[in-house]
Amino acid sequence: MVYNETVKAVFKSRPNRFIANVILNGKDETVHVKNTGRCKELLLEGATVILEKSNNPNRKTAYSLIAVYKGDNIVNMDSQAPNEIFADAISSGKIEEIGEVDFVKREVKYKNSRFDIYYEKNGKKGFVEVKGVTLEENGLAKFPDAPTERGTKHILELMEAKKEGYETSIAFVVQMKGVKSFTPHKERDKKFYDALYKAYNEGVNILLYDCNVSENSIDIDKKYMAVLYFNILKNIL
């Protein structure tokens, strides 16, 4: 996935979930934030951020904040990117756990949910729910960074789809390089943690991939073999 026109800026503040104040070319600028998560450990005053210029002249904000430097590492913060790049990776046969497919469609309704990806292959049908991961602490990637009732609901309905014969997967897309391990964030959302534990035991696939990230692109990169220790429910990369 390649962004059109990007530029560096300096982060100042975030008045609400949707906008941020930055310094761009020495001037104050209000920009759209393409991630409604907390991201407090990333959006620190003085941090270098990456903006994408909008091609819509009628938009209120001329730029969107899509990434941030954390030390020397770039963390993509575009919440729409994981779904797009994972769907593209499935279409190209890059996701080994799924393999070659005949058909891929995004945002497909199932009962009371709308799953991120639907695919068909060799007479089989499958759903994938994608979760973008931006929270990292001391090499440990975590999800979620805030309670997510919607995420828990999706997991429960994936289990229902599994019972009806669909292939089902939850894909955690780590929007950076350099993490050493991953865990669902029990302290932030125990209901999500418990639902994921139950889903794994009922045969829902848990997929984990990191990304190559630059100032103007993000793509699925490395598959991690998930070895799950359910006393702490940690995936060791």
C-alpha positions in Angstrom: 0.0 0.0 0.0 1.5 3.3 -1.1 0.5 6.8 0.1 0.3 9.6 -2.4 2.1 12.6 -1.0 3.7 12.4 2.5 5.6 15.0 4.6 7.1 15.0 8.1 5.7 17.2 10.9 6.1 17.6 14.7 3.3 16.5 17.0 1.9 19.0 19.5 -1.4 17.8 20.9 -4.6 15.8 20.2 -7.7 17.7 21.2 -9.9 14.7 20.4 -9.9 11.2 18.7 -10.2 12.7 15.2 -7.8 15.6 15.0 -4.3 16.5 16.1 -2.3 19.8 16.2 1.2 19.6 14.5 3.9 21.9 13.4 4.4 21.7 9.6 7.0 23.7 7.9 7.3 25.9 11.0 3.5 26.7 11.1 0.7 25.3 13.2 -1.6 22.9 11.3 -4.7 20.9 12.3 -4.7 17.4 10.8 -7.0 14.4 10.7 -5.9 11.3 12.6 -6.5 8.1 10.8 -6.8 6.1 14.0 -9.4 6.6 16.8 -7.5 4.5 19.3 -5.8 6.1 22.3 -2.2 5.8 20.9 -1.0 7.8 24.0 2.3 6.0 24.0 3.0 7.0 20.4 1.6 10.6 20.1 3.9 12.3 22.4 4.6 16.0 22.2 7.7 16.6 20.0 7.3 13.2 18.2 8.0 13.2 14.4 4.8 12.2 12.6 4.1 11.4 8.9 1.2 13.2 7.2 -0.5 12.3 3.9 -1.8 15.2 1.9 -5.5 15.0 0.9 -6.4 15.3 -2.7 -9.9 16.6 -1.7 -9.7 20.5 -1.8 -13.0 20.7 0.0 -11.9 18.8 3.1 -11.6 20.7 6.4 -8.1 19.3 7.0 -5.5 19.3 4.3 -3.5 16.4 5.8 -4.1 13.1 7.6 -1.7 11.7 10.2 -0.8 8.2 9.1 2.4 7.2 11.0 4.8 8.3 13.8 8.4 7.7 14.6 9.1 5.8 17.8 12.8 6.1 18.2 14.2 5.0 14.9 11.2 2.8 14.1 8.2 4.0 12.1 4.8 2.9 13.4 1.9 3.1 10.9 -1.2 4.4 12.6 -3.7 4.2 9.7 -6.5 2.0 11.0 -7.8 1.3 7.5 -4.4 0.0 6.2 -4.3 -3.5 7.9 -7.6 -4.6 6.3 -6.5 -3.4 2.8 -3.0 -4.9 2.9 -4.2 -8.2 4.4 -7.0 -8.6 1.8 -4.4 -7.9 -0.9 -2.0 -10.5 0.7 -4.8 -13.1 0.7 -5.7 -12.3 -3.0 -2.0 -12.8 -3.9 -1.7 -16.1 -2.0 0.8 -14.7 0.5 -1.0 -15.8 3.6 0.2 -19.4 4.1 -2.5 -20.4 6.5 -5.2 -19.6 3.9 -3.4 -20.4 0.7 -4.5 -19.8 -2.9 -8.1 -18.4 -3.2 -10.6 -18.0 -6.0 -12.5 -15.0 -4.7 -12.0 -12.2 -2.1 -14.4 -9.6 -0.9 -14.1 -7.0 1.9 -16.7 -6.0 4.4 -19.1 -8.9 4.2 -22.1 -9.1 6.5 -22.7 -12.3 8.6 -25.6 -12.3 11.0 -25.2 -9.2 13.2 -21.5 -8.6 12.3 -19.7 -7.3 9.2 -16.4 -9.2 8.9 -13.4 -7.6 7.3 -12.6 -10.2 4.6 -14.6 -13.0 3.0 -12.9 -15.6 0.6 -13.7 -18.7 -1.3 -11.3 -21.5 -2.4 -11.9 -25.0 -3.7 -15.5 -25.0 -2.6 -14.7 -23.7 0.9 -15.8 -20.3 2.3 -14.0 -18.3 5.0 -14.1 -15.2 7.1 -11.1 -13.2 8.4 -11.4 -10.4 11.0 -8.3 -8.2 11.0 -6.9 -6.3 14.0 -4.3 -3.6 13.5 -1.7 -3.5 16.4 0.1 -0.3 17.2 0.7 -0.7 21.0 4.2 -1.9 21.8 5.9 -2.0 25.2 9.5 -3.2 25.6 9.3 -5.3 22.4 5.9 -6.8 23.4 3.0 -5.9 21.0 -0.4 -5.8 22.6 -4.0 -5.6 21.5 -6.3 -3.9 22.2 -5.1 -0.5 23.5 -8.6 0.3 24.7 -11.8 -1.8 25.5 -13.4 -3.0 22.3 -17.0 -4.4 22.6 -17.1 -4.6 18.8 -13.9 -6.7 18.7 -15.3 -9.2 21.3 -18.6 -9.4 19.3 -16.7 -10.3 16.2 -14.8 -13.1 17.9 -18.0 -14.6 19.3 -19.7 -14.5 15.8 -16.6 -16.0 14.2 -17.1 -19.0 16.5 -20.7 -19.3 15.3 -19.5 -19.2 11.7 -16.9 -21.9 12.5 -19.7 -24.1 13.7 -21.6 -23.6 10.5 -18.6 -24.8 8.4 -16.8 -21.6 7.5 -13.0 -21.3 7.8 -12.4 -18.6 10.4 -9.4 -16.5 11.3 -8.4 -13.6 13.4 -5.4 -11.8 12.0 -3.3 -9.5 14.2 -1.4 -7.2 11.9 1.5 -5.5 13.8 1.9 -2.2 12.0 5.7 -2.0 12.6 8.9 -4.0 12.7 11.0 -4.9 15.7 8.6 -6.5 18.0 9.7 -9.7 19.8 6.4 -11.1 21.1 2.7 -10.5 21.2 -0.1 -10.9 23.7 -3.7 -9.9 23.9 -4.0 -7.1 26.4 -5.8 -8.7 29.3 -5.5 -5.6 31.6 -7.2 -3.4 29.0 -10.0 -5.7 28.0 -10.5 -9.0 29.8 -13.7 -9.9 27.8 -11.7 -9.7 24.6 -8.9 -11.8 26.1 -11.4 -14.5 27.3 -13.2 -14.5 24.0 -9.9 -15.0 22.1 -9.0 -17.9 24.4 -12.3 -19.6 23.8 -12.1 -19.0 20.0 -8.7 -20.6 19.8 -9.9 -23.6 21.7 -12.8 -24.0 19.3 -10.6 -24.0 16.3 -10.6 -20.3 15.1 -7.2 -19.6 13.6 -5.1 -16.9 15.2 -2.8 -15.3 12.6 0.1 -13.0 13.3 2.0 -10.9 10.8 4.2 -7.9 11.0 4.7 -5.2 8.3 7.4 -3.4 6.4 6.7 0.3 7.0 8.2 3.3 5.4 7.2 7.0 5.4 5.0 6.4 2.4 4.1 2.7 2.4 3.0 -0.3 4.4 2.9 -4.0 3.4 2.4 -7.4 5.0 5.8 -9.0 5.7 6.7 -11.7 8.1 4.5 -14.5 9.4 5.1 -15.5 13.0 4.4 -19.0 14.2 2.0 -18.7 17.1 3.0 -20.8 20.1 0.3 -20.1 22.6 0.8 -20.6 26.3 -2.7 -20.2 27.7 -1.6 -19.7 31.3 -0.7 -16.2 30.1 -2.1 -16.4 26.5 1.1 -15.1 24.9 2.2 -15.7 21.3 5.9 -16.0 21.2 7.4 -14.7 17.9 
